[in-house]
């Protein structure tokens, strides 16, 4: 949750957000995580927080969270692919 809070706090600072996400992607590459696993994070996180936001949850909020996690996954996977390319 702390990482998501950091990411949300940087939404209006794209360079800082990208640096944060790329760093996380590099760390996950170092841990041996597979790129396709990154796509599983968003849906699981959303499923976990949705009940606590049930009264406020609507299609707009759902789409916003999904867009955020698609972006997170995209940047992380790009960083992981870059690390893989340079570490072969």
Biotite code that builds the C-alpha atoms (Angstrom):
import biotite.structure as struc

atoms = struc.array([
    struc.Atom([0.000, 0.000, 0.000], chain_id="A", res_id=1, res_name="UNK", atom_name="CA", element="C"),
    struc.Atom([2.862, 2.395, 0.757], chain_id="A", res_id=2, res_name="UNK", atom_name="CA", element="C"),
    struc.Atom([4.149, 2.093, -2.799], chain_id="A", res_id=3, res_name="UNK", atom_name="CA", element="C"),
    struc.Atom([0.721, 2.846, -4.235], chain_id="A", res_id=4, res_name="UNK", atom_name="CA", element="C"),
    struc.Atom([0.499, 5.921, -2.008], chain_id="A", res_id=5, res_name="UNK", atom_name="CA", element="C"),
    struc.Atom([3.881, 7.071, -3.334], chain_id="A", res_id=6, res_name="UNK", atom_name="CA", element="C"),
    struc.Atom([2.742, 6.508, -6.918], chain_id="A", res_id=7, res_name="UNK", atom_name="CA", element="C"),
    struc.Atom([-0.521, 8.402, -6.408], chain_id="A", res_id=8, res_name="UNK", atom_name="CA", element="C"),
    struc.Atom([1.370, 11.269, -4.757], chain_id="A", res_id=9, res_name="UNK", atom_name="CA", element="C"),
    struc.Atom([3.507, 11.568, -7.911], chain_id="A", res_id=10, res_name="UNK", atom_name="CA", element="C"),
    struc.Atom([0.674, 11.529, -10.465], chain_id="A", res_id=11, res_name="UNK", atom_name="CA", element="C"),
    struc.Atom([1.234, 15.220, -11.231], chain_id="A", res_id=12, res_name="UNK", atom_name="CA", element="C"),
    struc.Atom([5.011, 14.732, -11.450], chain_id="A", res_id=13, res_name="UNK", atom_name="CA", element="C"),
    struc.Atom([5.399, 12.276, -14.344], chain_id="A", res_id=14, res_name="UNK", atom_name="CA", element="C"),
    struc.Atom([9.206, 12.226, -14.297], chain_id="A", res_id=15, res_name="UNK", atom_name="CA", element="C"),
    struc.Atom([9.266, 11.313, -10.613], chain_id="A", res_id=16, res_name="UNK", atom_name="CA", element="C"),
    struc.Atom([6.511, 8.736, -11.094], chain_id="A", res_id=17, res_name="UNK", atom_name="CA", element="C"),
    struc.Atom([8.359, 7.095, -13.976], chain_id="A", res_id=18, res_name="UNK", atom_name="CA", element="C"),
    struc.Atom([11.613, 7.027, -11.995], chain_id="A", res_id=19, res_name="UNK", atom_name="CA", element="C"),
    struc.Atom([9.807, 5.373, -9.078], chain_id="A", res_id=20, res_name="UNK", atom_name="CA", element="C"),
    struc.Atom([8.184, 2.771, -11.345], chain_id="A", res_id=21, res_name="UNK", atom_name="CA", element="C"),
    struc.Atom([11.366, 2.061, -13.298], chain_id="A", res_id=22, res_name="UNK", atom_name="CA", element="C"),
    struc.Atom([13.266, 1.549, -10.055], chain_id="A", res_id=23, res_name="UNK", atom_name="CA", element="C"),
    struc.Atom([10.604, -0.883, -8.874], chain_id="A", res_id=24, res_name="UNK", atom_name="CA", element="C"),
    struc.Atom([10.769, -2.731, -12.192], chain_id="A", res_id=25, res_name="UNK", atom_name="CA", element="C"),
    struc.Atom([14.555, -3.036, -11.915], chain_id="A", res_id=26, res_name="UNK", atom_name="CA", element="C"),
    struc.Atom([14.243, -4.375, -8.369], chain_id="A", res_id=27, res_name="UNK", atom_name="CA", element="C"),
    struc.Atom([11.678, -6.942, -9.465], chain_id="A", res_id=28, res_name="UNK", atom_name="CA", element="C"),
    struc.Atom([13.966, -8.034, -12.290], chain_id="A", res_id=29, res_name="UNK", atom_name="CA", element="C"),
    struc.Atom([16.715, -8.486, -9.706], chain_id="A", res_id=30, res_name="UNK", atom_name="CA", element="C"),
    struc.Atom([14.378, -10.634, -7.598], chain_id="A", res_id=31, res_name="UNK", atom_name="CA", element="C"),
    struc.Atom([13.772, -12.867, -10.608], chain_id="A", res_id=32, res_name="UNK", atom_name="CA", element="C"),
    struc.Atom([10.132, -11.833, -11.065], chain_id="A", res_id=33, res_name="UNK", atom_name="CA", element="C"),
    struc.Atom([8.597, -12.577, -14.445], chain_id="A", res_id=34, res_name="UNK", atom_name="CA", element="C"),
    struc.Atom([7.192, -9.695, -16.470], chain_id="A", res_id=35, res_name="UNK", atom_name="CA", element="C"),
    struc.Atom([3.791, -11.350, -16.858], chain_id="A", res_id=36, res_name="UNK", atom_name="CA", element="C"),
    struc.Atom([3.421, -11.462, -13.062], chain_id="A", res_id=37, res_name="UNK", atom_name="CA", element="C"),
    struc.Atom([3.355, -7.666, -12.982], chain_id="A", res_id=38, res_name="UNK", atom_name="CA", element="C"),
    struc.Atom([-0.010, -7.696, -14.768], chain_id="A", res_id=39, res_name="UNK", atom_name="CA", element="C"),
    struc.Atom([-1.520, -9.577, -11.821], chain_id="A", res_id=40, res_name="UNK", atom_name="CA", element="C"),
    struc.Atom([-0.790, -6.848, -9.271], chain_id="A", res_id=41, res_name="UNK", atom_name="CA", element="C"),
    struc.Atom([-3.441, -4.331, -10.332], chain_id="A", res_id=42, res_name="UNK", atom_name="CA", element="C"),
    struc.Atom([-6.491, -6.594, -10.376], chain_id="A", res_id=43, res_name="UNK", atom_name="CA", element="C"),
    struc.Atom([-5.518, -8.111, -7.023], chain_id="A", res_id=44, res_name="UNK", atom_name="CA", element="C"),
    struc.Atom([-4.985, -4.699, -5.422], chain_id="A", res_id=45, res_name="UNK", atom_name="CA", element="C"),
    struc.Atom([-8.274, -3.371, -6.788], chain_id="A", res_id=46, res_name="UNK", atom_name="CA", element="C"),
    struc.Atom([-10.121, -6.449, -5.571], chain_id="A", res_id=47, res_name="UNK", atom_name="CA", element="C"),
    struc.Atom([-8.618, -5.910, -2.117], chain_id="A", res_id=48, res_name="UNK", atom_name="CA", element="C"),
    struc.Atom([-9.511, -2.213, -1.787], chain_id="A", res_id=49, res_name="UNK", atom_name="CA", element="C"),
    struc.Atom([-12.903, -2.224, -3.477], chain_id="A", res_id=50, res_name="UNK", atom_name="CA", element="C"),
    struc.Atom([-14.833, -3.512, -0.431], chain_id="A", res_id=51, res_name="UNK", atom_name="CA", element="C"),
    struc.Atom([-13.470, -0.731, 1.773], chain_id="A", res_id=52, res_name="UNK", atom_name="CA", element="C"),
    struc.Atom([-14.566, 1.864, -0.788], chain_id="A", res_id=53, res_name="UNK", atom_name="CA", element="C"),
    struc.Atom([-17.869, 0.190, -1.605], chain_id="A", res_id=54, res_name="UNK", atom_name="CA", element="C"),
    struc.Atom([-20.016, 3.273, -0.972], chain_id="A", res_id=55, res_name="UNK", atom_name="CA", element="C"),
    struc.Atom([-17.796, 5.476, -3.141], chain_id="A", res_id=56, res_name="UNK", atom_name="CA", element="C"),
    struc.Atom([-16.998, 2.843, -5.783], chain_id="A", res_id=57, res_name="UNK", atom_name="CA", element="C"),
    struc.Atom([-18.343, 3.640, -9.236], chain_id="A", res_id=58, res_name="UNK", atom_name="CA", element="C"),
    struc.Atom([-17.322, 3.082, -12.847], chain_id="A", res_id=59, res_name="UNK", atom_name="CA", element="C"),
    struc.Atom([-15.193, 6.246, -12.897], chain_id="A", res_id=60, res_name="UNK", atom_name="CA", element="C"),
    struc.Atom([-13.204, 5.194, -9.821], chain_id="A", res_id=61, res_name="UNK", atom_name="CA", element="C"),
    struc.Atom([-12.859, 1.675, -11.204], chain_id="A", res_id=62, res_name="UNK", atom_name="CA", element="C"),
    struc.Atom([-11.504, 2.996, -14.496], chain_id="A", res_id=63, res_name="UNK", atom_name="CA", element="C"),
    struc.Atom([-9.082, 5.363, -12.732], chain_id="A", res_id=64, res_name="UNK", atom_name="CA", element="C"),
    struc.Atom([-7.577, 2.565, -10.625], chain_id="A", res_id=65, res_name="UNK", atom_name="CA", element="C"),
    struc.Atom([-7.363, 0.261, -13.635], chain_id="A", res_id=66, res_name="UNK", atom_name="CA", element="C"),
    struc.Atom([-5.631, 2.941, -15.720], chain_id="A", res_id=67, res_name="UNK", atom_name="CA", element="C"),
    struc.Atom([-3.154, 3.592, -12.926], chain_id="A", res_id=68, res_name="UNK", atom_name="CA", element="C"),
    struc.Atom([-2.237, -0.071, -12.610], chain_id="A", res_id=69, res_name="UNK", atom_name="CA", element="C"),
    struc.Atom([-1.988, -0.548, -16.377], chain_id="A", res_id=70, res_name="UNK", atom_name="CA", element="C"),
    struc.Atom([0.465, 2.349, -16.436], chain_id="A", res_id=71, res_name="UNK", atom_name="CA", element="C"),
    struc.Atom([2.403, 0.978, -13.461], chain_id="A", res_id=72, res_name="UNK", atom_name="CA", element="C"),
    struc.Atom([2.635, -2.422, -15.157], chain_id="A", res_id=73, res_name="UNK", atom_name="CA", element="C"),
    struc.Atom([3.708, -0.898, -18.480], chain_id="A", res_id=74, res_name="UNK", atom_name="CA", element="C"),
    struc.Atom([6.572, 1.129, -17.009], chain_id="A", res_id=75, res_name="UNK", atom_name="CA", element="C"),
    struc.Atom([7.709, -1.663, -14.684], chain_id="A", res_id=76, res_name="UNK", atom_name="CA", element="C"),
    struc.Atom([7.756, -4.227, -17.508], chain_id="A", res_id=77, res_name="UNK", atom_name="CA", element="C"),
    struc.Atom([9.667, -1.826, -19.745], chain_id="A", res_id=78, res_name="UNK", atom_name="CA", element="C"),
    struc.Atom([12.290, -1.387, -17.015], chain_id="A", res_id=79, res_name="UNK", atom_name="CA", element="C"),
    struc.Atom([12.456, -5.157, -16.501], chain_id="A", res_id=80, res_name="UNK", atom_name="CA", element="C"),
    struc.Atom([12.936, -5.724, -20.244], chain_id="A", res_id=81, res_name="UNK", atom_name="CA", element="C"),
    struc.Atom([15.671, -3.089, -20.337], chain_id="A", res_id=82, res_name="UNK", atom_name="CA", element="C"),
    struc.Atom([17.467, -4.758, -17.427], chain_id="A", res_id=83, res_name="UNK", atom_name="CA", element="C"),
    struc.Atom([17.155, -8.142, -19.125], chain_id="A", res_id=84, res_name="UNK", atom_name="CA", element="C"),
    struc.Atom([18.570, -6.729, -22.372], chain_id="A", res_id=85, res_name="UNK", atom_name="CA", element="C"),
    struc.Atom([21.597, -5.168, -20.685], chain_id="A", res_id=86, res_name="UNK", atom_name="CA", element="C"),
    struc.Atom([22.287, -8.108, -18.382], chain_id="A", res_id=87, res_name="UNK", atom_name="CA", element="C"),
    struc.Atom([22.388, -10.892, -20.964], chain_id="A", res_id=88, res_name="UNK", atom_name="CA", element="C"),
])
